[in-house]
Amino acid sequence: MAVMEGEWRVLESGRGELIQPFDLDEFREWNRTKKTRKLTDKRMSEQEAISRFVYDGCYIGTELYGTVRCPMSLARELVRQGKKNLRVCGQGVLELDLWLSAGLVKKLDITYIGLEVYGTSSALRRAVESGQVVTCVEWSNGAISWRMKAAAMGVPFLPTRSMLGTDTFHYSAAKLVADPFTGAIVALLPALILDVALIHVHRADQYGNAQIEGISGFSAEMARAAKRLIISAEEIVSTDEIRKYPERTIIPYYLVDAVVHAPYGSHPGEMAYIYGRDEPEIKAWVEASKTAEGAQAYLDKFVLGVKDHFEYLKLIGEDKLKACVELREKRY
Amino acid sequence: MPDPTYTKTELMICVAARLFEDASTCFIGTGIPMLAAMLASKTSAPNLVPVFEFGGLGALLEELPRAVGEARTFHKALAASGICDTMETAQRGFIDYGFLGGAQIDPYGNLNSIVIGDHDHPKARLPGSGGGNDVGSHSWRTVAIMQHDTRRFVQKLDFITTPGFLSGPGAREAAGLPRGTGPIAVVSTLALMDYDPVTCRMRLKATHPGVTIEEVVANTGFELIIPDKIDANLAPSAEELRLLREEIDPEKLYI
């Protein structure tokens, strides 16, 4: 294909809504004025972090997902506080199921919401098929991650060869162009700047320097693409401890607004090298969520029926948590 | 030595496992592809490099992963990175195979995992693309593993989530997808299919033991190409079944 100077036009636009429009200079200004470079103690409870930084109608995302290194204690606190009309990017299993069942989600940039080995999500089906979720904009997992990467890079879009030729593209908010260097057709993925991101990590210090073991999912990109970032951590360590292994700091402190100490924060999901999945508790949600009444009963017991994460852990019980520790992935 | 007690799902997994090429890089999706990859790595493809989209690269598949991000996807792995790295690795041509599932497949190997019915007012909302679209776009060769019935093998998908050959010969390249990529096979509960090189339409390649061509045709919602010569898939060996039942899925999550 011949490439003509100045001929870089949109060949086709996905019909999906860009549900989180962005302004790069405003993001820079935000990062300049709203994110302190000072080392300040950001430790707080789930209640305080969610009430200070999450608001009705905000655009929010969680990492990694549902059963793996997921900020479940924060996800449950958000339900207790009933933050509503959320616009969400997902990528989710149990955490988004809880929000959907509680009727808190209005719009979705959706990549995958399901129960993995246990199949489709009944909570998603009810929420979308009833029209409670008013918009589903489709993306692939790669695409949504690259959208965050674009924001992390501070650029308006990234080109990709994903989604081409499919309805996934047609129902996304991506745009098709012929690249001005080679003429190749690429999809342009708009930057995704989140209002709030929730990320669970293995350890962090009081300032928010955060380290993750094992795969990093899209934590690096999401942390850099968010205006507000709440970190929950299995363990709060000294800054000296962080400085021993600086190469492990995937999220430096200045990105972070709140640090929440949340042991077993990913339960009933797993945390590599610390505890494994709580299969019976995951199955309890799979079963309960098959009906709206069942889902509500689960929420009443495990989310709304407890004051905070520590009461939740008490409800689960020490024996079950110890059994999860036994099932952890081990270092060899 | 075949063991006559096998199920259709076990047979499907065995036939899929035999397609893995040793020392190749393979994207592994959730579910049946994981069992097939594990069986392959314990039999004909000991040097298989499984790639899981959230960052697990070159894990030893000693226990069945129940999720594409869980610790078993980077158990004794060569590297644990993140999703941008794995997807970019695929986009620049390092992933040889992608093994995928889906709710529906059409004659050109396109897959649907997003909706049944109209997108904006769906009869059934399915989970979404996940990494499926990326795997189907960038892997050199893709293999779909599916239950075989007329609800799943359909003439026209309700939604094209993941690209097969799209509308036929040349369509992938015309859409901008990487040159030389595309689906090569479908393993179902009834048969092994490949694609006609001229029309890019699905073609019966080999039937499973005890399955007739008529049965395959009756369970396919579109015109399947039936060549003159059709192979017969071997039944699972006693060793394949032992591995599946005792080592790979002893909890019977899938089999």
Interface residues (C-beta under 8 A of the other chain):
Chain A: L64 Y65 T67 V68 R69 V93 I110 T111 Y112 I113 G114 E116 V117 T120 S121 L124 R125 V128 E129 G131 C136 E138 W139 S140 N141 G142 A143 S145 W146 K149 T160 R161 S162 M163 L164 G165 T166 D167 T168 Y171 L176 A184 I185 V186 A187 G214 I215 S216 G217 F218 S219 A220 E221 E270 A272 Y273 G276 R277 R328 E329 Y332
Chain B: T30 G31 F52 E53 F54 G55 G56 R66 A67 V68 G69 E70 A71 R72 T73 F74 H75 K76 A80 S81 G82 I83 C84 M87 A90 Q91 N110 I114 H119 H121 P122 K123 A124 R125 L126 P127 G128 S129 G130 G131 G132 N133 D134 S137 H138 F159 I160 T161 T162 P163 L166 A171 R172 A174 A175 G176 L177 P178 L253 Y254
